[in-house]
Amino acid sequence: MPLRWTDIHEIAISLEEKFPEIDVLKIRFTDLWRWVQELPNFQDDPLHANEKILEAIQMAWLDERE
């Protein structure tokens, strides 16, 4: 099933699996935006992302790590 920007929790899990060494609190949203689009099952319009969505992904990723 393809991931979309609204699949916050699933994206966070995928990012944690792909980037376990990244300090989640120090990432730039431009990097996060790119990394999400590089996930193999991500299929959504890059322009549908905004700061609120990226922040939600970042916080879900932090929760996933803890």
Contacts in CASP RR format, 6 or more apart in sequence:
PFRMAT RR
TARGET T0000
AUTHOR 0000-0000-0000
METHOD contacts of the structure
MODEL  1
MPLRWTDIHEIAISLEEKFPEIDVLKIRFTDLWRWVQELPNFQDDPLHAN
EKILEAIQMAWLDERE
1 41 0 8 1.000
2 41 0 8 1.000
2 42 0 8 1.000
2 43 0 8 1.000
2 44 0 8 1.000
3 10 0 8 1.000
3 11 0 8 1.000
3 14 0 8 1.000
3 36 0 8 1.000
3 39 0 8 1.000
3 41 0 8 1.000
3 42 0 8 1.000
3 43 0 8 1.000
3 44 0 8 1.000
4 42 0 8 1.000
4 43 0 8 1.000
4 44 0 8 1.000
4 48 0 8 1.000
5 11 0 8 1.000
5 36 0 8 1.000
5 44 0 8 1.000
5 48 0 8 1.000
5 49 0 8 1.000
5 53 0 8 1.000
6 53 0 8 1.000
8 53 0 8 1.000
8 56 0 8 1.000
8 57 0 8 1.000
8 60 0 8 1.000
9 60 0 8 1.000
9 64 0 8 1.000
11 36 0 8 1.000
11 39 0 8 1.000
11 42 0 8 1.000
11 57 0 8 1.000
11 60 0 8 1.000
11 61 0 8 1.000
12 57 0 8 1.000
12 60 0 8 1.000
12 61 0 8 1.000
12 63 0 8 1.000
12 64 0 8 1.000
13 64 0 8 1.000
14 39 0 8 1.000
14 41 0 8 1.000
15 22 0 8 1.000
15 32 0 8 1.000
15 35 0 8 1.000
15 36 0 8 1.000
15 39 0 8 1.000
15 57 0 8 1.000
15 61 0 8 1.000
16 61 0 8 1.000
16 64 0 8 1.000
16 65 0 8 1.000
18 35 0 8 1.000
18 39 0 8 1.000
19 35 0 8 1.000
24 58 0 8 1.000
24 61 0 8 1.000
24 62 0 8 1.000
24 65 0 8 1.000
25 58 0 8 1.000
25 62 0 8 1.000
27 58 0 8 1.000
29 51 0 8 1.000
29 54 0 8 1.000
29 55 0 8 1.000
29 58 0 8 1.000
32 54 0 8 1.000
32 57 0 8 1.000
32 58 0 8 1.000
33 46 0 8 1.000
33 49 0 8 1.000
33 54 0 8 1.000
36 42 0 8 1.000
36 49 0 8 1.000
36 57 0 8 1.000
37 46 0 8 1.000
END
